[in-house]
Amino acid sequence: MVKFITSSICGNTSEIFAEIKKDHVNISINSTCKKIMDYSLSIKELYLKDVFTEIIKNKAYIKASEAKLCPTCLVPCGVVYASWTEFGLISKNLLSKFPSQCILFKQ
């Protein structure tokens, strides 16, 4: 099982949990955002074909759009990271070396 934590300028924090099962990943999310909690109900099981594809066909992003998440929300990206990690597409050792993926504002 892997756990990713996201927070954003909206002030909400979310914990994303992913656990590999036979042919899919189970996703669960705890969040202070109601929209994220509603979104989490639509992505409880993700298959490799759901997330190993471009954004326009990616279930994590399609369901985020349907849930009317803010375009700047980091949670769908976190869901993809968690799923890819459990499917073995991202190395846990690499993530240990670079545990934070972030967007920096520079002026």
Legacy VTK file of the C-alpha trace (Angstrom):
# vtk DataFile Version 3.0
C-alpha trace
ASCII
DATASET POLYDATA
POINTS 107 float
0.000 0.000 0.000
1.177 3.510 -0.759
0.078 6.817 0.690
0.359 10.238 -0.919
-0.608 13.528 0.730
-1.637 16.616 -1.193
-2.401 20.117 -0.030
-3.065 23.212 -2.025
-3.711 26.934 -1.857
-7.405 26.114 -1.419
-6.547 25.190 2.178
-7.661 21.554 1.915
-5.549 18.499 2.574
-6.087 15.040 1.123
-4.570 11.634 1.840
-4.610 9.189 -1.055
-4.213 5.492 -0.350
-3.645 2.914 -3.088
-3.384 -0.827 -2.682
-2.733 -3.300 -5.474
-5.159 -6.174 -5.823
-5.043 -8.920 -8.420
-5.768 -6.853 -11.545
-6.574 -3.402 -10.175
-5.694 -0.824 -7.556
-8.086 0.062 -4.750
-8.125 3.796 -4.083
-9.343 5.461 -0.912
-9.111 9.136 -0.065
-9.521 11.115 3.138
-9.976 14.814 2.513
-11.213 18.019 4.074
-12.811 18.835 0.691
-16.357 17.602 0.022
-15.794 17.573 -3.754
-12.771 15.313 -3.301
-14.738 12.956 -1.090
-17.482 12.757 -3.742
-14.812 12.221 -6.422
-13.263 9.398 -4.403
-16.472 7.373 -4.700
-16.095 7.274 -8.496
-12.510 5.955 -8.541
-12.500 3.206 -5.907
-11.097 0.648 -8.370
-8.686 1.619 -11.115
-7.312 -0.756 -13.708
-4.029 -0.277 -15.544
-5.910 0.666 -18.734
-7.711 3.409 -16.746
-4.546 5.253 -15.728
-1.809 4.201 -18.156
-3.108 6.428 -20.921
-3.080 10.071 -21.921
-4.925 12.608 -19.766
-7.945 12.944 -22.047
-8.664 9.191 -21.704
-7.481 8.793 -18.103
-10.285 7.775 -15.731
-8.734 9.677 -12.801
-8.985 12.932 -14.775
-12.316 12.178 -16.465
-13.945 11.539 -13.093
-12.262 14.666 -11.679
-13.895 16.701 -14.434
-17.270 15.060 -13.822
-16.925 15.858 -10.093
-16.244 19.493 -11.057
-12.899 19.606 -9.275
-10.934 22.814 -9.681
-8.543 22.627 -12.662
-5.631 23.365 -10.304
-6.482 20.492 -7.933
-3.503 18.215 -7.320
-5.517 15.215 -6.123
-6.138 13.598 -9.540
-2.408 13.734 -10.228
-1.804 12.183 -6.800
-4.272 9.405 -7.649
-2.340 8.670 -10.843
0.984 8.709 -8.963
-0.389 6.334 -6.333
-1.856 4.004 -8.969
1.289 3.989 -11.095
3.366 3.268 -7.996
1.236 0.274 -7.041
1.270 -1.029 -10.639
5.084 -0.818 -10.558
5.325 1.965 -13.152
7.059 4.334 -10.722
9.845 3.064 -8.510
9.288 3.345 -4.766
13.070 3.751 -4.433
12.969 6.716 -6.802
10.060 8.225 -4.887
12.052 7.796 -1.665
14.827 9.918 -3.205
12.336 12.552 -4.415
9.418 12.296 -1.959
7.857 15.639 -2.873
6.495 16.523 -6.286
5.518 20.165 -6.232
4.731 23.302 -8.177
6.798 26.325 -7.194
5.807 29.928 -7.826
8.715 32.193 -8.725
8.401 35.835 -9.568
LINES 1 108
107 0 1 2 3 4 5 6 7 8 9 10 11 12 13 14 15 16 17 18 19 20 21 22 23 24 25 26 27 28 29 30 31 32 33 34 35 36 37 38 39 40 41 42 43 44 45 46 47 48 49 50 51 52 53 54 55 56 57 58 59 60 61 62 63 64 65 66 67 68 69 70 71 72 73 74 75 76 77 78 79 80 81 82 83 84 85 86 87 88 89 90 91 92 93 94 95 96 97 98 99 100 101 102 103 104 105 106
